[in-house]
Amino acid sequence: MAIKISLWHHYRHVIKSQSSQRIQHFQRAENVLFTILEKVSAMDSRFRVDYCRDHEAIEFSLRTSVDGLTMDVPLWLNSEALLVQESLDSQQGSHIASNSRGLTLSGSYYLEVQKDSVVPECWCKDDVFDATVDSRRSGQIVPGKVVKLLKDLIVAAIVQCKHHALIAPGDLCAVDLTKDSLRILLLVKCNVKMVHFNIVPVVKRQEDIIKLERKQKEKVRGFPQDKLKAALTPGADLVPATHHQWRYSSNQLLRKLFIIVDTLGGYRLDSLSILDRVNNEYWLEEGKGLSFYHLKIVLFWATEIFPSSEDWDDLESSVYRLLVILLCCLANKNLPDFLHPDQNLFQGVDIDLSFLYSKVEEFANKPEQFLKIHITHQVPIRDERVENGIKTLLKLPANDGIYWDTPYFDILLNKFMVYHIQDKDRISAMQNLMSQIKNLTN
């Protein structure tokens, strides 16, 4: 047992020993982007530079993967002076007023300028604005136009920065900025790799609140209620959804939840870091597969489903708490969004989920062979952990949602021989559910 624990901790130590260097490379890449965006802001003051990115640095210190990074570009705008209107369908003009409190992530919205509102004239120019013949509103700020303008400014800024040698050759490359797309992708040099940054114009709303959707009325477990309440305070970002419509972004709330998880202690973040490394080295197929975002959502679910500090005081067992949830999601081809569980984060994603399931199960079965730091590293050969029929057990939540709870996942942990829980009530709940499952499957 001592050898097995030291192997996990050795793997963790190697990842952590490289974190400072990863942060330095990340911050150099950020500085290149800041140089470009400062030029953009100098050319058009409606676009601002957001230097407050400590949370991204913390995440980057945990990551082996380097894609899927975002940089927000806040708009210089008193957004509270605008009227947010929720769209009923995708047709321009078909919309009704929405409640500015308790908004969800699934809706699309228009940003309308009322005739009597105090909005600077620069936001009523044709490059970002569509005028409307209406008695109460003068028009709307169009996200597609904002993105097009920002693209043009970025192209001009890159030309200027290269001309004045403010960025080195090869530091940055624009990706299809001439295409009619809402995405602004920049490839930035990060050590020896080129990393994708998605540049996103953001309208910051101070009074809006994103709701945490749950069918049951119970509190979200695992997250201290005072900290969760603080995370759900007003403050939300609108980002482009379609050419004419905006949507609320989950990024700000997810950042707050991540900070809460960081304060809880145990091996939660170490487990995320280990799985991200294994994913990056063994699970990707031609660069396609799970993202750091997917694994972060799994961590949030694990924090809720396993709320006890006892669940997170052993590194190997902590990793398996994420693994059993991930295996369940892959077996059912459904990773519920933590903020909006009815949404499946695997839907529409170009991932071979069956292939990925086999890879993750292989790791869960014999993790030691994947924890080698070097090809010459010898690891002990151990018995397989996956029993016959475990895939059938993993598919149960697809048939009945009541299995998406602690007793069910405790059964899986017990199957993988990493349970180690002493709570009698919890053990009893697990045993009762196991008896019910046996009666149903016999």
C-alpha positions in Angstrom: 0.0 0.0 0.0 2.9 2.4 0.8 4.3 1.8 -2.7 1.0 2.7 -4.3 0.5 5.8 -2.3 4.1 7.0 -3.0 3.5 6.5 -6.7 0.5 8.8 -6.7 2.3 11.4 -4.7 5.4 11.2 -6.9 3.2 11.9 -9.9 1.6 14.8 -8.1 4.9 16.2 -7.1 6.3 16.2 -10.6 3.2 18.1 -11.9 3.4 20.6 -9.0 7.2 21.1 -9.6 6.5 22.3 -13.1 3.7 24.7 -12.2 5.8 27.8 -11.6 7.4 27.4 -15.1 3.9 26.9 -16.6 2.6 30.1 -15.0 5.6 32.0 -16.4 5.0 30.8 -19.9 1.3 31.6 -19.6 2.0 35.1 -18.3 4.4 35.8 -21.2 1.6 34.7 -23.6 -0.8 37.0 -21.8 1.6 39.9 -22.1 1.6 39.5 -25.9 -2.2 39.7 -25.9 -2.2 42.7 -23.5 0.2 44.5 -25.9 -2.3 43.9 -28.8 -5.4 44.8 -26.8 -3.8 48.0 -25.4 -3.3 49.1 -29.1 -7.0 48.2 -29.7 -8.1 50.3 -26.8 -5.9 53.2 -27.9 -7.6 53.1 -31.3 -11.1 52.7 -30.0 -11.8 53.5 -26.3 -15.0 51.5 -26.3 -12.8 48.4 -25.8 -11.0 48.0 -22.5 -8.2 45.7 -21.3 -8.9 43.4 -18.3 -5.7 42.9 -16.4 -7.4 41.0 -13.5 -6.5 37.4 -14.5 -5.1 35.8 -11.3 -7.8 33.1 -11.5 -6.6 32.0 -14.9 -3.0 31.8 -13.6 -4.2 29.5 -10.8 -6.0 27.2 -13.2 -3.0 27.2 -15.6 -0.7 26.1 -12.8 -2.8 22.9 -12.5 -3.1 22.2 -16.2 -1.0 20.1 -18.6 -3.4 21.0 -21.5 -3.1 24.5 -22.8 -6.0 25.0 -25.2 -9.4 26.4 -24.6 -8.2 29.6 -23.0 -10.3 32.8 -23.0 -9.5 36.5 -22.7 -12.4 38.8 -22.1 -12.5 42.3 -23.6 -14.9 44.4 -21.5 -16.9 47.1 -23.3 -16.8 50.6 -22.0 -20.5 50.9 -21.4 -22.9 51.6 -18.7 -24.9 48.5 -19.4 -27.4 49.2 -16.7 -28.7 52.0 -18.9 -29.6 49.4 -21.5 -32.8 47.2 -21.6 -32.1 43.5 -21.7 -34.9 41.8 -23.7 -35.2 38.0 -23.9 -35.8 36.5 -27.3 -38.7 34.1 -27.9 -37.1 32.7 -31.0 -34.2 33.2 -33.4 -36.1 35.7 -35.5 -35.0 39.3 -35.1 -37.7 41.4 -33.5 -39.6 38.6 -31.8 -38.9 39.2 -28.2 -40.3 40.1 -24.8 -39.0 41.8 -21.7 -37.1 39.5 -19.3 -36.7 39.7 -15.6 -33.3 41.2 -14.8 -33.1 38.9 -11.7 -32.4 35.2 -11.6 -31.6 34.8 -15.3 -30.7 31.4 -16.8 -27.9 30.5 -19.2 -30.2 29.0 -21.8 -31.8 32.2 -23.1 -30.8 34.6 -25.8 -31.1 38.4 -25.3 -31.2 41.7 -27.1 -29.4 44.8 -25.8 -31.8 47.7 -26.5 -31.2 51.4 -26.2 -34.2 53.3 -25.0 -34.9 56.7 -26.4 -34.7 58.3 -22.9 -31.6 56.3 -21.8 -28.2 57.9 -21.2 -26.0 56.0 -23.6 -22.9 57.7 -25.2 -23.3 58.5 -28.9 -20.3 56.3 -29.7 -22.5 53.2 -29.0 -25.2 54.5 -31.5 -22.8 54.4 -34.5 -23.5 52.1 -37.4 -20.4 50.0 -36.7 -22.1 48.5 -33.5 -25.7 49.7 -33.7 -28.9 48.9 -35.6 -31.4 51.7 -35.5 -35.1 50.9 -35.0 -38.3 52.8 -35.9 -40.0 52.6 -32.6 -41.7 55.1 -30.2 -39.9 53.8 -27.1 -36.5 52.5 -28.3 -33.9 53.9 -30.7 -32.3 50.5 -31.6 -30.0 47.8 -30.3 -26.3 47.1 -29.9 -25.5 44.2 -32.2 -23.0 41.6 -31.0 -22.1 40.5 -34.6 -21.1 44.1 -35.4 -19.1 44.4 -32.2 -17.2 41.2 -33.0 -16.6 42.4 -36.6 -15.2 45.8 -35.3 -13.0 44.1 -32.7 -11.6 41.8 -35.3 -10.7 44.7 -37.6 -9.1 46.5 -34.7 -7.1 43.4 -33.7 -5.8 43.0 -37.2 -4.7 46.7 -37.3 -3.1 46.4 -33.9 -1.1 43.3 -34.9 0.2 45.1 -37.9 1.2 48.1 -35.8 2.9 46.0 -33.1 4.9 44.0 -35.6 5.9 47.2 -37.5 7.2 48.7 -34.2 8.7 45.4 -33.0 6.5 45.4 -29.9 5.9 41.7 -30.4 8.6 39.2 -31.6 8.2 37.3 -34.9 6.3 34.1 -34.3 4.8 35.2 -31.0 1.3 35.6 -32.4 -0.8 34.4 -35.3 -4.4 35.3 -36.1 -6.8 32.5 -37.1 -9.3 33.2 -39.8 -10.2 36.7 -38.7 -11.5 37.5 -42.1 -14.2 34.8 -41.8 -17.8 35.8 -40.9 -17.7 34.2 -37.5 -18.4 35.2 -33.9 -15.2 33.6 -32.7 -11.9 35.6 -32.5 -9.1 33.1 -32.2 -5.5 34.1 -31.7 -2.6 31.6 -31.6 0.0 32.8 -29.1 3.4 31.3 -28.4 3.5 29.7 -25.0 7.0 28.2 -24.5 7.4 25.8 -27.5 3.7 25.5 -28.2 1.2 27.8 -29.9 -1.9 28.2 -27.6 -5.4 29.1 -28.7 -6.9 32.2 -27.0 -10.5 33.0 -27.6 -11.0 36.8 -27.5 -14.5 37.6 -26.3 -16.2 41.0 -26.1 -18.1 41.2 -22.8 -20.9 43.4 -21.5 -20.6 43.4 -17.7 -23.9 43.7 -15.9 -23.8 44.6 -12.2 -27.4 43.8 -11.2 -28.1 40.5 -13.0 -27.8 37.1 -11.2 -27.3 33.8 -12.9 -29.4 31.1 -11.2 -28.0 27.7 -10.1 -30.7 25.4 -11.6 -31.8 22.4 -9.5 -34.9 20.3 -9.8 -34.9 19.5 -6.1 -35.2 22.3 -3.6 -32.4 20.9 -1.4 -29.2 23.0 -1.0 -26.2 22.3 -3.1 -24.0 20.1 -0.8 -20.3 20.3 -0.6 -20.1 24.1 -1.0 -20.3 26.1 2.2 -23.7 27.9 2.0 -22.3 31.3 3.0 -19.6 31.1 0.3 -22.1 29.8 -2.3 -24.6 32.6 -1.4 -21.7 35.1 -1.9 -20.9 33.6 -5.3 -24.5 34.0 -6.4 -24.5 37.7 -5.7 -25.3 40.1 -8.6 -22.8 40.4 -11.4 -23.1 38.6 -14.8 -21.5 38.9 -18.2 -23.2 39.0 -21.6 -21.3 37.6 -24.6 -22.2 37.2 -28.3 -24.6 34.3 -29.0 -25.7 35.0 -32.6 -25.2 38.0 -34.9 -28.2 39.8 -33.3 -28.4 38.2 -29.8 -26.4 38.0 -26.6 -26.3 35.2 -24.0 -25.3 35.1 -20.4 -21.8 33.6 -19.8 -21.2 31.1 -17.0 -17.5 31.9 -16.7 -17.8 34.4 -13.9 -19.9 32.1 -11.7 -17.7 29.1 -12.5 -14.6 31.1 -11.5 -16.2 31.9 -8.1 -17.1 28.2 -7.6 -13.6 27.2 -8.5 -12.2 29.6 -5.9 -14.6 28.0 -3.3 -13.3 24.5 -4.1 -9.7 25.8 -3.7 -10.5 26.9 -0.2 -12.0 23.5 0.9 -8.6 21.8 1.1 -7.9 18.1 0.6 -6.8 16.7 -2.7 -9.6 18.1 -4.8 -7.5 20.3 -7.1 -4.6 17.7 -7.1 -7.1 15.1 -8.4 -8.2 17.5 -11.2 -4.5 18.2 -12.1 -3.6 14.5 -12.2 -6.6 13.6 -14.5 -5.8 16.5 -16.8 -2.3 15.3 -17.2 -3.4 11.7 -17.8 -6.0 12.9 -20.3 -3.5 15.0 -22.2 -1.0 12.1 -22.4 -3.2 9.1 -22.9 -6.8 9.8 -23.6 -6.8 12.2 -26.5 -7.3 10.8 -30.0 -5.7 13.0 -32.7 -6.0 16.0 -30.3 -9.8 15.4 -29.7 -11.3 14.4 -26.3 -12.0 15.8 -22.9 -11.1 19.4 -22.2 -10.0 20.9 -18.9 -13.5 22.5 -18.7 -15.1 19.0 -18.8 -12.9 17.8 -16.0 -13.6 20.9 -14.0 -17.3 20.3 -14.2 -16.7 16.7 -13.0 -14.8 18.2 -10.1 -17.8 20.4 -9.2 -20.1 17.4 -9.2 -17.7 15.4 -7.1 -17.5 18.2 -4.6 -21.3 18.2 -4.3 -21.8 14.4 -4.3 -18.9 13.8 -1.9 -19.4 16.6 0.6 -17.4 15.1 3.5 -13.8 16.2 4.2 -13.1 12.4 4.8 -13.7 11.9 1.0 -10.7 14.1 0.1 -8.0 13.2 2.7 -6.3 10.5 0.5 -4.9 11.3 -2.9 -5.7 8.1 -4.7 -9.3 7.9 -3.3 -9.8 11.6 -4.3 -8.8 10.9 -7.9 -11.3 8.0 -8.0 -14.1 10.3 -6.8 -13.7 12.2 -10.0 -13.2 9.0 -12.0 -16.4 7.2 -11.0 -18.4 10.3 -12.0 -16.5 10.6 -15.3 -17.0 6.9 -16.1 -20.7 7.2 -15.3 -21.1 10.2 -17.6 -19.2 8.5 -20.4 -21.2 5.3 -20.1 -24.4 7.3 -20.4 -23.0 9.8 -22.9 -24.2 12.6 -20.7 -22.2 15.1 -18.7 -24.7 17.4 -17.0 -23.8 21.0 -16.8 -23.3 21.8 -13.1 -25.2 25.1 -13.4 -27.9 23.8 -15.7 -28.1 20.0 -15.2 -30.7 19.5 -18.0 -28.0 20.5 -20.5 -25.6 17.8 -21.7 -22.0 19.1 -22.2 -21.2 16.1 -24.4 -24.0 16.9 -26.9 -22.7 18.3 -30.2 -19.0 17.7 -29.2 -16.8 15.9 -31.6 -15.7 13.1 -29.2 -15.8 9.4 -29.6 -17.3 8.7 -26.2 -17.2 4.9 -26.5 -13.5 5.1 -27.3 -12.9 7.6 -24.5 -14.8 5.4 -22.0 -12.5 2.4 -22.8 -9.5 4.6 -22.2 -10.8 6.0 -18.8 -11.9 2.5 -17.7 -8.4 1.2 -18.6 -6.9 3.9 -16.3 -9.3 3.2 -13.5 -8.6 -0.6 -13.8 -4.8 -0.3 -13.6 -3.8 3.3 -12.9 -0.2 2.5 -11.9 1.0 1.9 -15.5 -0.2 5.4 -16.5 1.6 7.1 -13.5 5.1 6.5 -14.9 7.1 9.7 -15.3 9.7 8.1 -17.5 9.7 5.0 -19.7 12.3 3.4 -17.5 10.1 3.9 -14.4 9.2 0.6 -12.9 5.7 0.2 -11.4 4.2 -2.7 -9.4 1.8 -5.0 -11.3 -1.5 -5.2 -9.4 -4.8 -7.0 -9.8 -7.5 -5.6 -12.1 -10.1 -3.5 -10.3 -12.9 -3.5 -12.8 -15.3 -6.3 -12.1 -17.6 -8.0 -14.7 -20.9 -6.0 -15.0 -19.5 -2.7 -13.8 -20.6 -1.1 -17.1 -24.2 -2.2 -16.5 -23.9 -0.6 -13.0 -22.6 2.6 -14.6 -25.6 2.9 -16.9 -28.1 2.9 -14.0 -28.4 6.7 -13.8 -29.6 6.8 -17.4 -32.6 4.7 -16.4 -33.4 6.4 -13.1 -32.1 9.8 -11.9 -32.2 8.8 -8.2 -28.9 7.0 -8.8 -27.1 10.3 -9.3 -26.4 10.6 -5.6 -23.8 9.7 -3.0 -24.9 6.1 -2.2 -24.7 5.0 -5.8 -21.2 6.5 -6.3 -20.1 5.0 -3.0 -21.0 1.6 -4.5 -18.7 2.3 -7.4 -15.9 3.4 -5.1 -16.3 0.2 -3.1 -16.1 -1.8 -6.4 -12.8 0.0 -7.1 -11.6 -0.7 -3.6 -11.1 2.9 -2.6 -14.0 3.5 -0.3 -12.4 3.8 3.1 -15.4 5.7 4.7 -16.3 5.1 8.4 -19.6 6.9 8.5 -22.2 4.2 9.6 -25.2 6.0 8.1 -23.5 6.4 4.8 -22.4 2.8 4.7 -25.9 1.7 5.5 -27.3 3.9 2.7 -24.9 2.3 0.2 -25.8 -1.2 1.4 -29.5 -0.5 1.1 -29.2 0.8 -2.4 -27.0 -2.2 -3.4 -29.8 -4.5 -2.2 -32.4 -2.6 -4.2 -30.2 -2.8 -7.3 -29.7 -6.6 -6.9 -33.4 -7.1 -6.6 -34.1 -5.0 -9.7 -31.4 -6.8 -11.8 -32.1 -10.3 -10.7 
